[in-house]
Amino acid sequence: MSILSDSVAGYLEHASWIRRMFEAGGQLKAKYGADKVYDFSLGNPDLPAPPAVEQGLRAFADHASEPFAFGYMSNAGFPWARAQLAAYLSRDWGLPLHAGQVLLSCGAAGGLNAFLRAVLNPGEEVLTFAPYFVEYGFYVANHGGTLRTVMSKADTFAPDLEALEAAITPKTRVVLINSPHNPTGVIYSRDEIQALCDLLDRKTRELGKPIWLLSDEPYRFLAYDGAEVPTPLAFYRYSVAVSSFSKNMSLPGERLGYVVISPLLREHEELMAALTLTNRILGFVNPPVVGQYIMKAALGSEVDVSIYAARRKAMAEVLTNAGYEFLMPAGAFYFFPKAPGGDDVAFVNRLLEERVLAVPGSGFGYPGHFRLAFCVDESVIRHAADGFAAARAAF
């Protein structure tokens, strides 16, 4: 007799590969010592938050004892915080945004769930390109939908728009994209975004109902070699972007994210009212108070991206010297090399024997590759070189 729902019992049985490797790493660290285990499994940013974050915390602490300092506010966030963020994004993204088009959420995950709850009917489908962040499937299922995957183009991981068009049906309600991409590090080009928006505009008119384009953008600050990170908000009426301060300010545990509605959407007030409601009824209620005050002080600040660039270079050198095949990531902090021998699970298990932790591509809906998160000290990358070489030689 199960005390759990069938769906959650199934989730536990097929737990996330990322979490499995994280737990395996804990066991290895207990056995060999943390400095002898090379953990590339979890995208948990290790860089310290920018100094402005501490300044914001200290400023908030000065009035933390006042009545209602930690009280409820509008479910969409403090009006001043939304206005400040809208003004900043208008400058940074080159879009005419105002506070009524921006909602603050409990992390990007909270924003994604609030949006999906607002637009998704039970039985409708969300399409995304594989490989993809595995939590997307859970988020869609939370609201009675089904996640269907479309394979990206082989080797380049670019969006395959012909395959996407073939996958669109009357049940399609949302297309979910992620750029810069987890786990590949690919950035969708302006031409690719424009072509995707043109496709969805045409299909929306054919089907007589909106197909929403939901763009998950928590890594948009982390692009290398001057790469542009275009957002679809300027190209498509039914587009929404979701992001957070988890990666650019190293604040993943503070859980402050945001949802931005395209300025082209005439019905933005209706959608914002829905998002404000779903933000509440999903149990988030409102975004974190402290996080909004941090944002007030630190908006525009970010971690030292040159450190990530140096780690990217070091990881590329280690993998190249060991003979791996990979696409150099244009953004984010992940590599997604081919698994020698083709069996990604077997190869990741072989890496474990060298005390190197990675995540098989099967966990991202894309077997035959494996993910490495390089948000670790460069010394960890360098010291893992022998382990990478030994595992590669074994195959």
C-alpha positions in Angstrom: 0.0 0.0 0.0 1.7 3.2 -1.2 1.4 6.4 0.8 2.4 8.4 -2.2 0.8 9.4 -5.5 1.6 7.2 -8.4 3.4 10.1 -10.2 5.6 11.1 -7.3 6.4 7.4 -6.6 7.5 7.1 -10.2 9.7 10.3 -9.9 11.5 8.8 -6.9 12.1 5.6 -8.7 13.6 7.4 -11.6 15.5 10.1 -9.7 17.4 12.8 -11.5 20.8 11.7 -12.7 22.2 15.0 -11.4 21.1 14.2 -7.9 22.3 10.6 -8.2 25.8 11.8 -9.1 25.8 14.4 -6.4 25.0 11.7 -3.8 27.6 9.4 -5.2 30.1 12.3 -4.9 29.2 12.7 -1.3 30.1 9.0 -0.6 33.4 9.3 -2.5 34.3 12.5 -0.6 33.6 10.8 2.7 35.9 7.9 1.6 38.8 9.7 -0.1 38.5 13.3 1.1 36.9 16.2 -0.8 40.2 17.3 -2.3 40.6 13.8 -4.0 37.2 13.9 -5.7 36.6 16.0 -8.8 32.9 16.9 -8.9 31.5 18.4 -12.1 28.0 17.1 -11.5 26.1 20.1 -10.2 25.7 23.6 -11.6 26.0 25.3 -8.3 28.0 28.6 -8.8 31.0 28.7 -6.4 32.1 32.3 -7.0 31.4 34.8 -4.2 28.6 37.2 -4.7 29.6 40.7 -5.8 30.4 43.2 -3.1 27.1 45.1 -3.8 25.2 42.1 -2.4 26.8 42.5 1.0 26.1 46.3 0.9 22.5 45.6 0.1 22.2 43.1 3.1 23.8 45.6 5.4 21.4 48.4 4.3 18.4 46.1 4.8 19.6 45.1 8.2 19.5 48.7 9.3 15.7 48.6 9.2 15.1 44.9 9.6 13.6 45.5 13.1 10.9 47.8 11.8 7.2 46.6 11.7 6.5 44.7 8.5 10.1 44.7 7.4 9.5 41.1 6.4 5.8 41.4 5.7 3.7 40.5 2.7 3.7 42.7 -0.4 2.0 42.4 -3.8 2.2 38.9 -5.1 4.2 40.2 -8.0 6.8 41.9 -5.8 7.4 45.4 -4.4 6.3 48.0 -7.0 9.6 49.8 -6.6 11.5 46.6 -7.3 9.5 45.8 -10.4 10.0 49.4 -11.7 13.7 49.3 -11.0 14.1 45.9 -12.7 12.0 47.0 -15.7 14.1 50.1 -16.2 17.4 48.1 -16.0 16.2 45.5 -18.4 15.0 48.2 -20.8 18.5 49.5 -21.0 20.3 46.1 -21.0 18.0 44.4 -23.5 17.1 47.4 -25.6 13.4 47.0 -25.1 10.7 49.4 -24.0 9.6 47.7 -20.7 7.7 49.0 -17.8 6.8 47.6 -14.3 3.5 46.1 -15.5 5.4 43.7 -17.8 7.7 42.4 -15.1 6.9 40.0 -12.2 9.4 38.9 -9.5 9.3 35.2 -8.6 10.8 32.6 -6.4 13.7 31.8 -8.7 13.4 31.1 -12.4 11.8 27.8 -11.5 9.0 29.6 -9.7 8.6 31.9 -12.7 8.4 29.0 -15.1 5.8 27.3 -13.0 3.7 30.4 -12.6 3.7 31.0 -16.3 2.8 27.4 -17.2 0.0 27.4 -14.6 -1.3 30.6 -16.2 -1.5 29.3 -19.8 -1.5 25.5 -19.9 -4.7 23.5 -20.0 -4.7 19.8 -18.9 -3.8 17.6 -21.8 -1.9 20.3 -23.8 1.7 19.9 -24.8 5.0 21.8 -24.3 7.7 21.2 -26.9 11.4 21.6 -26.1 14.6 20.8 -27.8 16.7 17.8 -26.5 19.0 17.8 -24.7 17.1 19.7 -22.1 17.0 20.5 -18.4 15.2 17.5 -16.9 13.2 19.5 -14.4 11.2 20.9 -17.3 9.2 17.6 -17.5 8.2 17.9 -13.8 7.2 21.6 -14.2 4.9 20.8 -17.2 3.4 17.7 -15.4 2.7 19.9 -12.4 0.0 21.6 -14.4 -1.5 18.6 -16.3 0.5 19.1 -19.4 2.9 16.8 -21.4 6.5 17.6 -22.3 7.5 16.4 -25.8 11.0 16.7 -27.1 12.4 17.6 -30.5 16.0 16.6 -31.2 18.4 19.4 -31.8 20.6 19.2 -34.8 23.4 16.7 -34.3 26.8 18.0 -33.4 25.9 21.7 -33.4 22.9 21.4 -31.0 21.2 24.2 -33.0 17.4 24.2 -33.0 16.0 22.0 -35.7 13.0 24.1 -36.9 11.9 21.6 -39.5 11.6 18.9 -36.8 9.8 21.4 -34.5 7.3 22.3 -37.2 6.5 18.6 -37.8 6.0 18.2 -34.0 3.5 21.0 -33.6 -0.1 19.8 -33.3 -3.4 21.4 -32.2 -2.4 20.3 -28.6 0.8 22.4 -28.7 0.5 25.3 -26.3 4.1 26.3 -25.4 7.6 26.0 -27.0 10.2 26.2 -24.3 13.8 27.2 -25.2 16.9 27.7 -23.1 19.8 29.9 -24.4 22.6 30.0 -23.3 21.9 26.3 -23.1 22.1 23.8 -20.3 23.8 21.3 -20.9 25.5 22.2 -24.2 26.5 25.8 -23.7 25.1 26.7 -27.1 23.7 30.2 -27.8 20.9 30.5 -30.3 21.7 33.1 -32.9 19.6 36.1 -33.8 18.7 34.5 -37.1 17.7 31.2 -35.4 15.5 33.1 -32.9 14.0 35.2 -35.7 13.2 32.1 -37.7 11.7 30.3 -34.7 9.5 33.3 -34.0 8.4 33.5 -37.6 7.5 29.8 -37.5 5.4 30.2 -34.3 3.7 33.3 -35.6 2.6 31.3 -38.7 1.5 28.3 -36.8 -0.4 30.5 -34.3 -2.4 31.9 -37.2 -3.0 28.5 -38.7 -4.2 27.0 -35.5 -6.2 30.0 -34.4 -4.7 30.1 -30.9 -1.4 31.3 -29.4 1.6 29.1 -29.3 3.6 30.7 -26.5 7.4 30.9 -26.7 8.9 30.6 -23.2 12.6 31.5 -23.0 14.5 30.3 -20.0 17.5 32.7 -19.7 19.4 32.3 -16.4 22.7 32.2 -18.1 22.3 35.1 -20.5 25.0 37.1 -18.7 27.6 34.3 -19.3 28.6 34.5 -22.9 32.1 34.1 -24.2 34.2 35.8 -27.0 31.7 38.6 -27.3 28.8 36.4 -28.3 25.4 38.0 -28.6 22.5 36.6 -26.6 19.3 37.6 -28.3 15.9 37.4 -26.6 12.7 36.6 -28.5 10.8 39.3 -26.7 11.6 41.8 -29.5 10.4 39.4 -32.3 7.3 37.6 -31.2 4.1 38.9 -29.5 3.5 35.7 -27.5 6.9 35.4 -26.0 7.9 35.5 -22.3 11.4 35.4 -20.8 12.3 34.0 -17.4 15.5 34.5 -15.6 17.0 34.9 -12.1 19.9 36.3 -10.1 21.1 32.8 -9.2 24.0 32.6 -11.6 25.0 36.2 -12.4 25.1 37.2 -8.7 25.8 33.7 -7.3 22.5 33.8 -5.3 20.9 30.4 -6.1 19.7 29.8 -2.5 18.1 33.2 -2.2 15.5 32.2 -4.9 14.9 35.5 -6.6 13.8 35.3 -10.3 11.6 37.2 -12.7 9.2 36.9 -15.6 9.2 39.4 -18.4 6.4 39.8 -20.9 7.1 40.8 -24.5 6.3 44.5 -25.0 4.6 43.5 -28.3 1.8 41.7 -26.3 -1.3 44.0 -26.2 -2.9 41.7 -23.6 0.0 42.1 -21.2 -2.3 43.3 -18.4 -4.4 40.1 -18.6 -1.3 37.9 -18.6 0.2 39.8 -15.7 -3.0 39.5 -13.7 -2.8 35.7 -14.3 0.8 35.5 -13.3 0.2 37.4 -10.2 -2.6 35.0 -9.2 -0.6 31.9 -10.1 2.4 33.1 -8.2 0.1 33.2 -5.1 -2.0 30.1 -5.6 1.1 27.8 -6.3 2.2 28.6 -2.8 5.0 31.0 -3.6 2.7 33.9 -2.4 5.4 36.6 -3.1 9.1 36.8 -4.0 11.6 37.0 -1.1 11.8 40.3 0.7 15.6 40.2 1.3 16.3 39.2 -2.3 14.5 42.3 -3.5 16.5 44.6 -1.3 19.7 42.8 -2.5 18.6 43.5 -6.1 18.0 47.1 -5.2 21.6 47.5 -4.2 23.3 45.1 -6.6 21.3 45.3 -9.9 23.9 45.6 -12.7 26.6 43.9 -10.6 27.7 40.4 -11.4 30.4 37.9 -10.6 33.8 38.0 -12.3 33.0 36.3 -15.6 36.7 36.2 -16.5 37.1 33.4 -14.0 34.5 31.3 -15.8 36.3 32.1 -19.1 39.6 30.8 -17.6 38.0 27.7 -16.4 36.4 27.1 -19.8 39.8 27.3 -21.3 41.3 24.9 -18.8 38.5 22.4 -19.3 38.9 22.5 -23.0 42.6 21.9 -22.7 42.1 18.9 -20.4 39.5 17.3 -22.6 41.5 18.0 -25.8 44.7 16.5 -24.4 42.8 13.4 -23.3 41.3 12.9 -26.8 37.6 13.8 -26.2 35.3 15.2 -28.9 33.3 18.2 -27.8 31.7 21.5 -29.0 33.2 24.5 -27.3 30.5 26.1 -25.2 29.6 29.7 -26.3 27.9 30.4 -23.0 26.9 29.1 -19.5 29.3 26.9 -17.6 28.9 23.4 -19.1 30.6 21.1 -21.5 28.7 18.3 -23.2 31.3 16.0 -24.8 30.7 12.8 -26.6 30.9 9.7 -24.5 33.8 7.5 -25.7 32.2 4.1 -26.7 28.8 5.7 -27.1 27.3 4.4 -23.8 27.1 7.5 -21.7 26.0 5.8 -18.5 28.8 3.2 -18.7 31.3 5.9 -19.4 30.2 8.1 -16.5 30.4 5.1 -14.2 34.0 4.6 -15.5 34.8 8.2 -14.6 33.5 7.5 -11.1 36.3 4.9 -10.8 38.7 7.8 -11.3 36.7 9.9 -8.7 35.5 12.2 -11.5 31.8 13.0 -11.3 29.8 13.8 -14.5 26.2 13.4 -15.5 25.2 11.2 -18.4 23.4 12.7 -21.4 20.6 10.3 -20.9 19.6 12.5 -17.9 19.0 15.3 -20.4 17.2 13.2 -23.0 20.3 12.9 -25.2 22.2 9.7 -24.8 25.8 9.4 -26.1 27.1 12.5 -24.4 27.8 13.6 -20.8 27.7 16.9 -19.0 30.5 18.6 -17.1 29.8 21.7 -15.0 32.9 23.8 -14.7 31.7 26.1 -11.9 34.5 24.7 -9.8 38.0 26.0 -9.0 40.4 25.7 -11.8 42.7 23.5 -9.7 39.9 20.9 -9.6 39.8 20.9 -13.4 43.6 20.6 -13.7 43.8 17.8 -11.0 41.1 15.8 -12.8 43.2 15.6 -16.0 44.7 12.2 -15.2 41.3 10.8 -14.4 39.8 12.0 -17.6 42.7 10.5 -19.5 42.6 7.2 -17.8 38.8 6.8 -18.4 39.2 7.8 -22.0 42.0 5.3 -22.5 39.8 2.5 -21.1 37.4 3.0 -24.0 
